[in-house]
Structures are given as C-alpha cells and as structure tokens.
Amino acid sequence: MTAILISMFLILVIAVGTVGLVAVGMEGWGKILIPRVADRMARAAQHLNGDGRPPKRFLRVLRLARRVGQTVAPKTVTRLMH
C-alpha cells in the first residue's frame, strides 16, 4: 500500500513538473515571468535537437578522456594479456 502511494505521488510530481516546463518553455507567459528559466529551456531544446554547440567544459572532459584512454588503455590491455 505504501509503495502504491509513493509511486502515485512521484507520478503526479513528474506530471506537474512536465506541465510546468512546457508552460515555461513555450513562447507565452513563462518567457515574460521567468526569462532565465525559459532561456535555459530553449537552450536545452536546441541541444536535444542537435542544433546547440557543446559546452566548453564538456569538450574539455572529452579531450581529457581521450588522452587518458590513450595512455591507460594500452597498459591495461597488456596487463590483462599476461
């Protein structure tokens, strides 16, 4: 019984949050009342559509991961082979 109540509460919270984000993200009153959130939602929509530029921090993480992968992976592979 408790699990049912908790899951219904979570479903309602997610539904209300989704409706709120849609209302803010639309070009209506959300853009006027909460411009900062509306701008971030528009930017997130661009990224989800594949139109946005990746953030600089994310590119740095990718470069670091590539460098670490090049230096760590060969050592790991040779260690596993022996």
Phi, psi and omega in degrees: 000318180294321180297323179295316180295317180295315180293323176294320177298315179297319178297317179294320179296317179295319179295315180294320178297320178295315178298319179296317179293323177294319180294321180287320183288339179287164183281025183261224186295334180296325179294328181277314185284320185229072185295327181295315179291320180297321178294319179293323178294320178295320178294320177296321178296321177297318179294320179294329177279351181086011182266341186277156175279142176292143178296151181299322180297320180296319178296322177297319179296319179297317178297318179296317180296322179295317179295315180294320178297324180288328183269328185270319187300313180300321179295319181294318180296315180293325179292323180288332182286336182264000000 
